[in-house]
């Protein structure tokens, strides 16, 4: 798998969108559907945060790491740690949760899978856009640039940059 860098501005925009969707899901979608959507958004946001921190990681590694962190936080809810932290810092409940819920694992898996698919789609679109811009000129870009200095009869020097010519020209 090739290494690639992801656009941080695009990742930040994606993170803002995931947070907005997650908050809307928690507040507006009732019952199990809202819980699953919120869990999917939680893992999706973790994928985005990891991608900002490690932009060269392949999509499957990002999704697996986010899924692992999500599951770890869910299992942490079996202890009293998230409640103790939430008593001191109430907003932490949005990050650590409060009650172990096995159905959340389905939402985490869905969020990781969706983030992986979206990452692949964005990567493919970026690759297609790059190849189209290179091929729109009708020729591949040479990878070599020759630079030479030439002296005129009067003693002036000038720098000449040239690309090798194609054999078909």
C-alpha positions in Angstrom: 0.0 0.0 0.0 1.4 3.4 -0.9 2.0 6.1 1.6 0.1 9.3 1.1 -0.5 12.6 2.9 -4.0 13.7 3.6 -5.1 17.3 3.4 -5.3 18.6 6.9 -7.9 21.4 6.0 -10.1 18.7 4.5 -9.7 16.6 7.7 -10.6 19.5 9.9 -13.7 20.1 7.8 -14.6 16.4 8.0 -14.1 16.5 11.8 -16.4 19.5 12.2 -19.0 17.7 10.1 -18.7 14.5 12.1 -19.0 16.4 15.4 -22.1 18.3 14.2 -23.7 15.0 13.0 -22.9 13.3 16.2 -24.3 16.0 18.4 -27.5 16.1 16.2 -27.8 12.3 16.4 -27.5 12.4 20.2 -30.0 15.2 20.6 -32.5 14.6 17.7 -32.5 10.9 16.9 -34.3 8.9 19.6 -33.6 5.3 20.8 -31.2 2.8 19.4 -30.9 4.5 16.0 -29.5 7.7 17.7 -27.2 5.6 19.9 -25.8 3.7 16.9 -25.4 6.9 14.8 -23.7 8.6 17.7 -21.3 5.6 18.2 -20.5 5.6 14.5 -19.7 9.3 14.6 -17.6 8.8 17.7 -15.4 6.3 15.8 -15.5 8.4 12.7 -14.1 11.4 14.6 -11.4 9.2 16.1 -10.4 8.2 12.5 -10.2 11.9 11.6 -8.1 12.8 14.7 -5.7 9.9 14.0 -5.5 11.0 10.3 -4.5 14.5 11.4 -1.9 13.1 13.8 -0.6 10.4 11.4 -1.5 11.6 7.8 0.6 8.9 6.2 -1.0 5.9 7.9 -3.1 3.8 5.5 -6.9 3.9 5.9 -7.2 0.4 7.3 -4.7 1.2 10.1 -6.6 4.4 11.0 -9.9 2.6 11.0 -8.5 -0.3 13.1 -6.9 2.0 15.6 -10.1 4.1 16.0 -12.1 1.0 16.4 -9.7 -0.3 19.1 -9.8 3.0 21.0 -13.6 3.1 20.8 -13.9 -0.5 22.1 -11.4 0.3 24.9 -13.4 3.3 26.0 -16.6 1.2 25.9 -14.9 -1.5 28.1 -13.6 1.3 30.4 -17.3 2.0 31.2 -17.5 -1.3 33.0 -15.3 0.4 35.7 -16.2 3.5 37.7 -13.5 5.6 36.0 -15.8 7.5 33.4 -18.3 8.4 36.1 -15.6 9.7 38.5 -14.1 11.8 35.7 -17.6 13.0 34.7 -18.3 14.1 38.2 -15.2 16.3 38.1 -15.5 17.3 34.4 -19.1 17.0 33.1 -18.2 17.5 29.5 -16.0 14.4 29.6 -19.2 12.3 29.5 -19.4 13.1 25.8 -15.9 11.5 25.3 -15.9 8.7 27.9 -19.6 7.9 28.1 -21.1 6.5 31.3 -22.8 3.2 30.8 -21.5 0.0 29.0 -23.8 -0.8 26.1 -22.9 -3.8 23.9 -24.9 -2.4 21.0 -22.4 0.5 20.8 -19.9 -1.9 19.2 -22.0 -2.2 16.1 -22.0 1.6 15.8 -18.2 1.7 16.3 -17.7 -1.0 13.6 -20.1 0.9 11.2 -18.3 4.2 11.8 -14.9 2.6 11.2 -16.1 1.0 8.0 -17.7 4.1 6.7 -14.6 6.2 7.5 -12.5 3.6 5.6 -14.8 3.8 2.6 -14.8 7.6 2.6 -11.1 7.7 2.9 -10.7 5.4 -0.1 -13.2 7.5 -2.2 -11.4 10.7 -1.4 -8.0 9.1 -2.2 -9.3 7.8 -5.5 -10.8 11.1 -6.4 -7.6 12.9 -5.6 -5.6 10.4 -7.6 -7.9 10.8 -10.6 -7.7 14.6 -10.4 -3.9 14.5 -10.3 -3.7 12.1 -13.2 -6.2 14.1 -15.2 -4.3 17.4 -14.7 -1.1 15.7 -15.9 -2.7 14.0 -18.9 -4.7 17.1 -19.9 -1.5 18.6 -21.4 -1.3 15.6 -23.6 2.1 14.4 -22.5 3.7 13.0 -19.4 5.8 15.3 -17.4 9.5 14.4 -17.7 11.2 13.8 -14.4 14.5 15.3 -15.5 15.4 19.0 -15.8 18.7 19.9 -17.4 20.3 23.2 -16.2 23.3 24.6 -17.9 25.2 27.8 -18.0 26.2 29.3 -21.4 28.6 32.1 -22.1 28.0 34.4 -24.9 30.9 35.8 -27.0 30.8 39.0 -25.0 31.4 37.1 -21.8 27.9 37.3 -20.3 26.5 34.1 -18.8 23.0 32.9 -18.8 21.3 29.9 -17.3 19.3 27.7 -19.6 16.7 25.2 -18.3 15.5 22.5 -20.6 13.6 19.2 -20.4 14.8 16.3 -22.5 12.9 16.0 -25.8 10.6 13.1 -26.5 11.8 10.5 -29.0 8.7 11.1 -31.1 9.4 14.8 -31.7 
